[in-house]
Amino acid sequence: MSIHPSLRPSKGRGHRSVFKRFERIKMLSEKDKWKENESAFGLPKVKSVKIKVKKEKVEKAAAEGAAAPGAAGAAPAAGAAPAGGKPAAGGKPAAGAKPATPAKKEGK
């Protein structure tokens, strides 16, 4: 019988709020709250700190990069693509850009 994916041990992934006894002893000994001659039973609770890493949004980076050269209210150059990244209707694609692939037809 196999283990459900949610119950599989995660290596380096996820946050654990419950620690094994040796992990709790290690944390307590680092904080000088447990000594070698004390019992390993009835240990106090150990608070686990969850670290959140904030990811920078791609939109912010793109907006900062576009706003840096030139004035804030300056109009785009005549051959420049609009902010959406797609050329205007009837416009030519940028030099070196890949042509659009045609849609696949469904067959029987």
N, C-alpha and C positions, 0 to 999 in steps of 0.2 A: 504494500500500500504506500502511496507517495504522500509527501507533505504538501499541504496547501501553500501556494506562493506567499500568502500573507504571514504564514507562520515560519517560513524559512529564516535561518539566521542571516542577518545582513552584515557584511564585512565593510565597516567604514561608512555605512549609509544609515541615515536616520538618527533620531535622538532617543536615547534610552533613559527612562526615569527610574528604573529598578536595577540595582547593581548586585553582583554576587558578593559574598562575604569577604573574599580576599580583596576585591576592588574597594569596598567600603573601608576595610582596615588600612589599605594603602592611602586612601584619601584622608582618613582621620590621622594617620601617623604623619603625613605631610603637614597637617595643621597643628600638630602636637596635641591632639585630643585623645590619643590612644597610645599606650605603652606596651612593651613586650610582655610584661608580667600580668596584664589584664586579660580577662576572659574574652573569647571571641564571640560569645553568645550575648544577646541583649545589647547589641551595638546601637548607638543613636542613629537617627536618620541623617542622611547625607544629601544635601541639596545639589542638584545637577543643574548647571547653567547651560541653557541652550543658546548657541551663538548663531545669529542670523547674519548672512552675508547679503548685502544689498547689491543687486546687479544694476548697472547703469543701463538705462533704456537707450536703444539704438536711435530712437527719434531725437533724444536730447543731443547725442553726439553729432548727428547729422545736422541738426539745427545750429549748433555751435560752430561747426565747420563751415557751414554755408554763410553764416552771419559774419564771420571773422574778416574775410576780404571784402573791401568796399563799404559803402554806406548802408545803413539799415534799411532805408527806403528806396534803394536803387533798383531799377528795373533790370530783369535778366537780359543777357546779351541776345542778339537776334537769332543766333544758331543754337542757343542753349535749350535744353529740354526743360519742361515744366517741373515743378516740385514733386509731382507724383511719380516721376521717373519714366513715364510713357510719353512718346512724342505726341504733339497735337494731331488732330484728325488731318490726314493728308500730308503730314510732315515726314521728312526723311529720317531714318534711324541714324544714330551717331556712327561715326567712322569706326570700323572694327567691330561693330555690334553683330551678333548672330541673327540671322533671319528667323522669323517666326516659323515654327513647325506647323504643318497643316494638321487639322483634327483627324483622329483615326476613325475609320469607318467600321461600323459594326457589321460583321458577317454572320451568316447562318452556319 
